[in-house]
Amino acid sequence: MTLQEWMKHKKLTDAALAAQVDGLSRSQVSRIRRRVSIPSPQTARKLAEVTGIPAEAFVFAERAA
């Protein structure tokens, strides 16, 4: 499951997820969700804790063109 799919399933906005992940801004969530940005390993671990999506999925996901 991608972050986009997870957020849609949970009906969360970028801002709502950012509020749950310490140190992450709405714009950072947006870039990660759209696969424009690769999160740091620390951020990937924080996202994994909140979403249940493995941290590796954030770091090694295919990037948007």
N, C-alpha and C positions, 0 to 999 in steps of 0.2 A: 504494500500500500504506500502511495506517495503522500507527502505532507499535504498536498492540495486535496487529495481524496479524503484524508483523515479529517482535515478542517471542514470540508463540506459535510461529511458524515456527522461531525460534532456540532455543525452550524456555528463555527467560530470565525471571527474576523481576524485579520492580521493583528489589530490592536489588542483583541482579547487574548490571543495566544502570547503576544509579547508581554502582557501583564502577568502571565503565568510563568514566564521564563526569565529569571533574574538576569539583568544586564542586556536584554535583547530589545531592540526598538521595533516599532511597527514596520518601518521601512526595511530593516534587516530581515524580518519575517517574510515580507513580501518578496524580497530578492531570493531568499532561500526557497520559498514556496514555488516561485516561477522558474526555479533552477537556473537563475542568472548568476548566483553567488554560491561559492562553496563555503560552508561554515568552518570555523576552526574546530579542531578536535574537542575542545572544551565545550563549545556551543553545541556541537553535534551530540555530545553526551547529555547536556541539559535538555535538548529537544527530545532525545530518546527517553529520558526519565518521565517527561510529561506525556509524550505521545505513545510510547510503547513501540515505536518504529526503531529498529536498530540504528545506532549511530553511524555504522558503515554505510547505510543507505543514503545518508545525507552527504557523506564525504565522497562516495564513489558513484553517485547518481549521474546519469547522462545529463549534460548541460544543454540548455536551450540554445538554439542557433542564433 
